[in-house]
Amino acid sequence: MAAQLLEEDLTCSICLGRYRDPVSLPCGHSFCANCIQDSWRCCEEKTCPQCRQPFPEGPKLGRNLALSALLQALPTAIPRQEPGARRSAHCPHHGRPLEFFCHTEGLCVCSACTVHECRHHERALLDVERRAREDQLRARVAVTQQQVTQAESQLQELQQQSSWIENSACTLASVVSKRFCSLLQVLEEQQTKILRDIEVAKKQALGQVLNEEQRLAGHLKALAQYGHSVQDLLEQVDDYSFFQGLQQLSEPLESLGPLTPPQWNEEQQLNSVNELLSPLCELLLEEKNHAKVATKTADTVPVEASGSLPPVPSTVCPLRRKLWQNYRNLTFDPDTANQYLRLSHKDRQVTHHLQVQGPARPGSFELWQVQCTQSFQTGRHYWEVYASDHSVTLGITYPKLPRRKLGTHTDNIGRGPCSWGLSIQEDNIQAWHNGKVQRLRGVPGRLLGVDLNLTVGCLTFYSLEPHTEPLHTFHAVFSQPLFPVFWLLEGRTLTLRHQPEAKLPPGPREETTTLS
């Protein structure tokens, strides 16, 4: 007890350390020479830090010879761990408990360090800094969990694609086998060759799916290991060990990004048969002559001349027929249409005119855009759009897409994080999301399809002429209702294709879509 009291008497009340070159004031209080001079630099009047008694301007600070001699005679004090006190690390320079964290040095420091070495550095209490670092780690864990959810969703999609490829390849092999069995024996060699090509294509596609599965599995394993490391670090009781482990912790893994779709084309396999057996193409694909005539008539009738929209053709390829299982009949929302756009044919057709078509409505776009009445939040949905020419954009958006024009762009589909769009130009295609553009090769036909799979988080655009082929696929975790949205240049016309047997989109406003 006496040693502790003596140690307190030899402690400077400013730096909380043993006196260094002690000096005494007229009031009787003693301080380190540097400490008292530093404290007076920022004060207009020199006073005692303890009793506030003014220090006269004339006299100089006198050294306390008694304290100086006593300090030289006493050994250096070593702080003792009090019984029952919390276990903590001590400063290697001053032997005091580590109570602060220095942002400048990135180290745990004691109170003496804050007065001397880290006097001008940015500091924080150790427990406050730890809570902040723990919040950062928890935020990283949340991001990691989102990546895990996305990776698991993509893995499920790959498994579905694998099953579909298996079934599709099996069906193709069966169809080709039945057709060739009825032909002459001289075609048997060609039959074997085509079946072998299908098997090779199937193995290549399944191999691509397997590679993606392995890549995702490895990513999931790395994410799990990172999560365990963070959890172990959060459970660490000792502050010093916590910050040591934090410095050794690696950065979280980045997202793998979109999946690489397997190179499997059902139509390409059938086309090889058609080119080889052109006289028997109708038999192989089970097409009838009267269906071909109906399709040709429907696709060549002008919209304005007939006064009604052409029906969707009944003869389609297997891929497009499969997409039709989730077909939705959509309508444009007049309340969102720009004042230069005119809706017709029961809100199934929109045309951009050179003159204003009517006053702007409260919820209408200032840009040349229009939104659909229907929205989707779950399930899978597919719709088709006929464009009179290029310079149009198809997309989907959350409800909060701005109505006003921002910046120099004539549209805002895909310019922010709440919308995704495919822009059809004269000589190229552009995929837009969050202000980033990806230029694609090729020029699609005028008939376009949109497949929105909210179950696995995929948005795919298709060109349906002269045959069905995917243009681009977005992968995202959709968290809000999605509305189809469109932009069109002057003189362009967009038509929403309807099917009589298509299901109405689910939602509170589906009663507005009961069209003939």
C-alpha angles and dihedrals in degrees: 000000000000090000090052092051091048090051090052091051090053093051123103110230091217104051094020089226134106115291116275112199092342120216129188130222125215089259090063099250118128131212140167109279093235093044096055093044092050091050091053095051093077095040128087092211126038110234137157109271089220108040099015092230110158118251113223118241097230107058122070126226111277122215116243100233095185093056092044091054092046092050092051091050096049122077120242110279118242114204113237127218106247116228111266094009121139113270111245139155122261132222111266091215103044103017092231126130115274103249104154139049118222111215092194095055096027090227140118110252139182130236092266091055090055090059099044121016098019098031095124097033128105108259140178136187112272096238092046091051091048092053090051092049090047090053089052091051092049089052089052090050089052091052090047090052090052089053090050091052092048093047092049090050091050090047090054089050090052090052090051091049090049091053091046092050090049093051093041093050091047091051093047092050091050094048094047092047093052093049096048093047089066094051131083121286091250090071095057093091091054090048092055091048094051093047089050091052091051091050092049091048090048093051091048092050093046089047089055090049090049091051091051090048091052091047091051092045090053090048091050091050091051091048091050091050090050090050091052091049092051092046092051089049092050090052092053109117099193112081095209092051089046093057092042090054091044091058090050094047112108124228116270117265119263121241116273091229125217122348122255105244115231116255098243120137117178093187093053091057092051092044090060088057092046093052091050097043103029094153089056098040093106092053094047095051095039093234121158127216095236091053090055091051092050091050094050092049094048094050096048101048109103115235099226095041096055095041093227137070118266116251121250109264115258096213110076140151120265094256094053091044089054091051088052090068086081098036117153127196105221134189133200118251109237091201091065099042118115113246091249092058123087122201122210143161094053092314092303096112132051127190129189111225130192092234131056111270097199145326120308114260124222093255099036126117120254085209125070092270141118131191130212123251092230127074135190132212105161139021131024126303136180133189138168131222130194115211121199091211144341125289096074132121128213122193152129130248145184115250092260096069105138116252094202126079114259121190126339099310119110090216136032101203106131093000092111139032095267100064141049124202145177114211116204110208131180095262106012148022125241126200112205132193132148091356093303122117131204116194115216131200126246135033117259128218124259094260110077134181131206122202116191114188107183092174093069098020100249132141114188128183120205135196108218099189132109084355136344114276133153116250103186141341127211120202117203144138101249110208103172138045112286126220124196108241132187140194125196136182125234113296094016125126129201123197126193108220116224133203120203092220095046119119122245115249113257119248145091093284099049091108088074092063100063095124128158 
